[in-house]
Amino acid sequence: MKHKKKTYFIPVVTSKAGTCLTLKNWQEVGAEGLSYHLHELLMKPGMDLLHDLPDWRSFCGWQGTLVLNASLISRDNSGIYAIRSHFDGSVIRITEDELFSIVLKLNPDVVIFPSCFLAYLTRSSQSIPSGLNVYIAQDDISSTSGVTDFGCYLAYDQKKPFSDFLKCVKKYEEKSVYLAGEFDLLQLEELVAQGFCLIESDKPANDAIKGKIYTLQGDIAILEPLMAEQHDVIDATCGCPTCEQGLTRAYLHHLLVQTPLLCQRFLIQHNEYNYLQARRSIELSEK
């Protein structure tokens, strides 16, 4: 029987929701890996600072698996990669050489490149460090014709049925695969059961800042008026920092209205913990 590998759930820490937590907060919920999206880092802290760093780990302080996701950086007709800053509207432009140089400088454990970067990697005279795991985004996941010796990054399009996505990713079972998307808990369970090792999602954190909270009995909307009268913790069986502190649904309901930034941290920690626990429960049940 083939030994099943461990699944790593990778939260996105550079998203609007992900930035609500500190590294300590991520450690408290049991995160083992974090994903930093490169286009966000190029906006803030910016390319000049990135070039001056010895590496990203020494700057951010994270000691677990470090993922640098550059899949969302697009290339224009002149071959330049351009990112428009959502802070001031300015356009950041980098060449292929600069993009590769920044990745090597930041020295992550895993890097994900856009599909258009594959040609550069194959012709580049610079070697890829042995400890760097490279994944290439697949534009058309229904076809494996573009598969190379690198790992495959497969993003889930929510507009399409999850069953179709699952059929497509099974074609890559002989490859090293990194999955990304807004997977709900049932979808996560299916992916873990199928043995996929790297799964990135911003959904637990994004749901939390909208007030959608996970429980064993199903999702609840913490902003619903009836929550103001519920003086129990979110889930009595939950071991997350939020429930361990005894913060009640009523308290969190009022806090989200009055002090949303503080409350969002509590809610994100709860959802992320439950997402991670769902993964661990499946793995334990299959041993």
Secondary structure, DSSP 8 states (H G I E B T S, - for coil): -------EEEEBSSSTTGGGS-HHHHHHTT--EEEEEHHHHIIIIIHHHHHHSS-HHHHH---SEEEEE-TT-EE-TTS-EEEE-TTT--EEEE-HHHHHHHHHHH--SEEEE-GGGHHHHHH-SS---TT-EEEEE-S-TT--TT--SSEEEEE--TTS-HHHHHHHHHTTTTS-EEEES---HHHHHHHHHTT--EEEE-HHHHHHHTTEE--TT--EETTSGGGGG--SBS-TT--SHHHHTT-BHHHHHHHHHH-HHHHHHHHHHHHHHHHHHHHHHHHHHT-
